[in-house]
Amino acid sequence: YCGAECQKAAWKGHKKTCRLPLKEVCLELEAAIDAEDAQGVLKWEGRIDEMMEKLSHYQCENILSLFVDAHKKALNTVGGEKHVVSMKRLIELRGEVFGKMERFRDQGGAICDLAEIVMRLEGVQAAGKYFQRARDLGEAHGFFSVESRACEGLAHVAMEEGRNEAGVELLRNAL
């Protein structure tokens, strides 16, 4: 560029195709979060795979949480199933990150969150396998809170399927 003015003038067109370095994306995300700008956060979701590959597990968990929260905010503001579908993928990734960090209680919670989203998108029966996975994880690692939440979900599934006695037994286990 011949000078700062020409560079600034060209930025509007270049900005649409510019591939900011990941460090800059993270700074933009922080600014959007500070401004409570859900759309400002969500515009960077297309770079999530790159973030998952290059950032630490801790950083990934924080960023995934930010994206999920931004989708929740957008869902509450404008609605739309696209936010729910995006949340499903992000929560799946978040559960994987928790597993890699050996934060099994958080992983179980993420799997339960995922089951609730699957229930909304695909129906009660489809959520059953996720609730069972969470229950197994909670039981294996001694996290009663995870196991209890999963049993509540499994009870809901059982009762929807007409297996009321099994549902009641699962609710007893949840207590």
Salt bridges, closest charged atoms under 4 A:
GLU28 OE1 - LYS43 NZ 3.92
GLU45 OE1 - HIS71 NE2 2.57
ASP49 OD1 - ARG89 NH2 2.43
GLU50 OE1 - ARG19 NH2 2.96
GLU50 OE1 - ARG47 NE 2.62
GLU50 OE2 - LYS54 NZ 3.56
GLU61 OE2 - ARG94 NH2 3.25
GLU81 OE2 - ARG120 NH2 3.33
ASP106 OD2 - ARG103 NH2 2.78
ASP113 OD1 - ARG149 NH2 2.44
GLU116 OE1 - ARG149 NH2 3.33
GLU122 OE2 - LYS88 NZ 2.87
GLU161 OE1 - ARG163 NH2 2.80
GLU169 OE1 - ARG172 NH1 3.39
